[in-house]
Amino acid sequence: MRRWNGWGDENNGMELPPGGVGFLHERVGKAKALADASLESVLARTPPSRLPAHPLITTDAEARVRHARGQSLPDWLAMRSGDFQYFPDGVAFPESSEDVRELLDFCLERDIVVIPYGGGTSVAGHINPFDSDMPILTMDMGRMNSLLELDEESQLATFGAGTPGPHLEAQLRARGYTLGHFPQSFELSTVGGWVASRSSGQQSLRYGRIEQLFAGGRVETPRGTLYIPTFPASSAGPDIREIILGSEGRMGVLTEVKVRVTPLAEKEDFYVIVFPSWTQAKTAARELVQGKTQLSMLRVSNAVETETQLALAGHPRQIEWLERYLKWRGASEGKCMMTVGVTGSADQCRAAKRQFNALIKQHRGVNTGTLLGRKWAQKRFLMPYLREALWRDGYVVDTLETATDWDNVDHLLNKVEANLRAGLEPEGERVHVFTHLSHFYGQGCSIYTTYVFKSGVTYEETLARWRRMKTSTSDIIVNNRGTISHQHGVGKDHAPYLPVEKGELGMCAIAALCREFDPQQLMNPGTLIASVEPPQATVKKSVKRGDAWTT
Amino acid sequence: MRRWNGWGDENNGMELPPGGVGFLHERVGKAKALADASLESVLARTPPSRLPAHPLITTDAEARVRHARGQSLPDWLAMRSGDFQYFPDGVAFPESSEDVRELLDFCLERDIVVIPYGGGTSVAGHINPFDSDMPILTMDMGRMNSLLELDEESQLATFGAGTPGPHLEAQLRARGYTLGHFPQSFELSTVGGWVASRSSGQQSLRYGRIEQLFAGGRVETPRGTLYIPTFPASSAGPDIREIILGSEGRMGVLTEVKVRVTPLAEKEDFYVIVFPSWTQAKTAARELVQGKTQLSMLRVSNAVETETQLALAGHPRQIEWLERYLKWRGASEGKCMMTVGVTGSADQCRAAKRQFNALIKQHRGVNTGTLLGRKWAQKRFLMPYLREALWRDGYVVDTLETATDWDNVDHLLNKVEANLRAGLEPEGERVHVFTHLSHFYGQGCSIYTTYVFKSGVTYEETLARWRRMKTSTSDIIVNNRGTISHQHGVGKDHAPYLPVEKGELGMCAIAALCREFDPQQLMNPGTLIASVEPPQATVKKSVKRGDAWTT
């Protein structure tokens, strides 16, 4: 069964290797775990539901608790402490677009707030209920989880929006296809959630981001049903898909998703290359992607992440031999790991391997082969379980991510890391910070930073530590040419930073779309943008006629 | 100097080869050219300008005539007959974003309609003035034509929005880069026009459509300046770039465009392959693109287009030898030509060639080498001059284009061709119709159909012939899962068909954006959508509060 207060299935887990604990002691000091609340204590504290009865809605306390929080660090602390603050008043489990339509109409007539819910894996507060005078209904799409249609000639598959990653891939694999969308949250996140939050998968170099994979579908909006037909491409005006991508439930509920699929590849390998320095690793990665080498995945860890990964790898003898070999080849202190995926026909993989080997040689990279890459691939979706293991030892882990143009990567990365590393200096605490680049484009890449620190003496202190670091680093990101999110979306946590990125008129455009689809403003309020009210004082020109947004 | 009543430069032109004329006689009959009006007669008929004086605006009659029409067939007939109907009241030639801002403010204060003008190459009526009580200003962006900035690390270039194709490529080539965006209109069209109309170039397989190339920039809107910052990718809400892409001047004037550029490739070749049949050629193309073979260009002509191209090729002896060779290899009656471009490093080109040769062999394709491909590359931007040559012989040529999913390609193509071929049957005229597929995606491809017919006895009759075919075929396209445009945009000519494609709510979303950016509705009215007024009767749910779009 799924954990009510953490990541994944109760039967799955991860242990820190003994060397790993020692490594953290050395980096941030000895820690002491905070006590977890019990499910029973939380259930006892759920307030009565304010929802009128409806056959598709349950107001069962456990369902409400299990849908009250996502997977952000504040969510984690709330679930562990039992201090949830807010709960949905009920949870619906629609089984069809018609069910969703009926539920929406029910809510619109009664002024009930609707929060669409995919896998509940948001790390930015997308699905959190809030202080509201109106009742809140969470709409869990989990029962709409089937492959509805597969057009093998056009390579288009239609899924229920609540289909989670493993189930989606299993249904496709049975027919010889893959979507190839593998975010870290793959085990639990859903195709509808991927679209609504503009997600990106680990092999986006081959398969594209969800923007490239989402071909159309069906959205139940407060104004009626929006069908987005499929075209391979079109120049006919602004693209409606791009309005729904990243709409985060503000414009309606995605019920059916059409995605572009690919036949399963003949061959796939992941290589680990080690470079003597950060600059060499980063430059090699940039040149690989700018040279359009046909890779499926690319990731570059900085020196601290490389060191941390090797320390936590759990097979110290092998790692010792590897380190000796690398030292002999010129990569010791400050060395950086790159993981390269090649996927495709045998000939494509051979060509890609030939091309990347030629390029990494120019930057003194050492190809260690596929052994470490295979281990990475095996464990690629287990990383979220690491938070559980660290928590038991008294450590808190969170990640921050952004993307920026190549000319700004080092500048932004250094600012983010420096701010986090010094984040708890006032209280004499150390923070262990490391980073990788993991999604690559000709223009730039994503920056994904992990930070580990000791939990405070209380939950409140722990949350305050986190908030200080999160807030100041988010400020640094948006004010230094970084996007507030490359792959996690905006939610409620990033909403205050969005105006810096979109600008005043950009925010007006998004607000206008929200008002258009959801005139009553009942869809997931507070997510994506704080307010959709037309701004009054910000208009450059006075409006003389056709002032369409006067409320 | 640029032709005032046709395509391109007066010193450039094209002649039909003698065999070509005979071929058309045989297919559609002997024709007689209509007489052209003189520039003087048109100048004499321009009404007085209604614009107040402004130092950046000229009301010179020739400037107004030269900006009154694009390159659609109705535009062509208007320019040839001299019956222009409407003219802009003046033309402005801004040299900076500040000039554009000043002009916009001038127009907003005085209720002057603004038509942004790039290269004037629209084939869908984007830049045509219309019957209006308000004066109309055309804003020609042609003086904003410089490379403003080149970031070689992030491979981003900033151009003035009025930079035309050859000038843009020359400025980049001098620095070792290319944008790689080569629409048929390349000689005259501009980077701002490409973005505003969601253009696609012949080598989009390698470089992407303009959607993938447009990274950000500056838009002067009636509500103020919209800056779109560059990010390699972002999951932070709906993408503002995607709102401006395809906005066709309805939301403002693009003044600076940031595009993603690529270093000039080491190697480039175009091969011509001939297949015994349409099905074999089409299937090979689909499998090449679905197999992610690294090509830069792909094009498949159907049997009539293949036959027509060979007849009009102008070197009959060589073609005769080629036909004999192909017959010996099994490709005679019904054979179809494919053009394949490979671009990249030497190793990438070798790998691509190896992969496509292996695949075409499975479909009995005959690779004729690079000779015909070189000829195609040399003449690739001269095709628009062909209309001039045909016109002098009494023939009218136009094209129609769409895109659809693979499972629907043959169905739609056959419907479009059959409708055009029978288009003039009531008056006993024949129409010569042929098609190629020219932009390929895993999901489907574009369909580009050319049709040639004899001009009528009068201009009115000729226009009526065209309109009947255009209208009925556009209906067929949007009602048979085709987009109303894959690469030409909507303009005024396609606007009536857009609601079928976008749906009622999709149209509401686009209208809301237009109202948001342009509350006075002075920006290019009638283009893209017929009306941006909020629909009254189409709302599914009655609006109870926050009804933001009540006028």
Interface residues (C-beta under 8 A of the other chain):
Chain A: D105 L108 D151 E153 S154 Q155 L156 S197 R198 S199 S200 R206 R209 E211 A215 T221 P222 R223 G224 T225 L226 Y227 I228 P229 T230 F231 P232 A233 S234 S235 A236 G237 P238 D239 I240 E242 I243 L245 G246 S247 E248 R260 T262 P263 R286 Q290 G291 K292 Q294 G344 S345 D347 Q348 A351 R354 Q355 A358 A403 T404 D405 W406 D407 N408 H439 Y441 G442 Q443 G444 C445 S446 R481 G482 T483 I484 S485 H486 Q487 H488 G489 V490 H494 L498 E501 K502 G503 E504 L505 G506 C508 A509 I510 A512 L513 R515 E516 F517 P519 Q520 Q521 L528 I529 V532 P534 V539 K540 K541 V543 K544 R545 G546 D547 A548 W549 T550 T551
Chain B: D105 L108 D111 D151 E153 S154 Q155 L156 S197 R198 S199 S200 R206 R209 E211 A215 T221 P222 R223 G224 T225 L226 Y227 I228 P229 T230 F231 P232 A233 S234 S235 A236 G237 P238 D239 I240 E242 I243 L245 G246 S247 E248 R260 T262 P263 R286 Q290 G291 K292 Q294 G344 S345 D347 Q348 A351 R354 Q355 A358 A403 T404 D405 W406 D407 N408 H439 Y441 G442 Q443 G444 C445 S446 R481 G482 T483 I484 S485 H486 Q487 H488 G489 V490 H494 L498 E501 K502 G503 E504 L505 G506 C508 A509 I510 A512 L513 R515 E516 F517 P519 Q520 Q521 L528 I529 V532 P534 V539 K540 K541 V543 K544 R545 G546 D547 A548 W549 T550 T551
